[in-house]
Amino acid sequence: MLLIDTREHPQAIAKIVSYMKSHNVPYAMCKLDVGDYMLSDVEGVSVDRKKDLNELLTNLCSRDSSR
């Protein structure tokens, strides 16, 4: 089952949720401690969606360890 972080903006995930529903893929919305998406049966793997390459590079190159 795909887990989707409840803090994701509804308009940002509308297409994802629509796809899941139309293909009968089970998913659940819940607060995730890390990432935006996880598989419920796979430990230690999460996906963090980024707006664009600039956001990704900023996150990777930042000295801010709180992220």
N, C-alpha and C positions, 0 to 999 in steps of 0.2 A: 504494500500500500504506500502511495506517495503521501508524505506529510508536507503541508504547506504552512509556513509561518503566518500566524494571524496578524502580524504587523506589516505584511505586504499590502500595498494599496490595491483596493478592488479593481480599479481601472488598469493597473499594471498586470494583473493576473487573469483578467477576464477571458482572454483567448485560451489560456492554459486550462482554466476550469471548464470552459465550454468544450474543449477537446476531450478532456477527461470524461465529462458527462456523456458526450456523443459516442464515445468508444467504450463506455462501461468500464472505465479504469477506476478502481477504488482509490479514493483520496480522503484525507481528513485535514481539517484546519486545526492547528494547535500552536502554542508558543514554543518556538525552538530556541535553545540556548545559543546555537551557532548556525549560521547559514540561513537560507531562505527555503530550501527544500531538502528533504531526506527521504530515504526509503525506510520503512518501519522495520524491516528485517535485516538491514545491513548496518552494522555498527561502525562508527568512526568515519563515515563518509557523508559530507553535506555539500550542497551547491549554493553558492552565494551569487545571485544574479547582479549584474552590473549594468548601468545605463549605457555606458560606452567605454571605449578603450581608455579614454582620459581618466575616468573614475577608477578603472582597474589599475592603471599605472600609478595613480596617486595613492591608492591603498597599498600597493606593493612597495612603493619607494618611500612612504612616510616613516618618519621616526616615531610617530605616535603609536605606542604599543597598546593603547587601550582599544584599538580596532581589531 
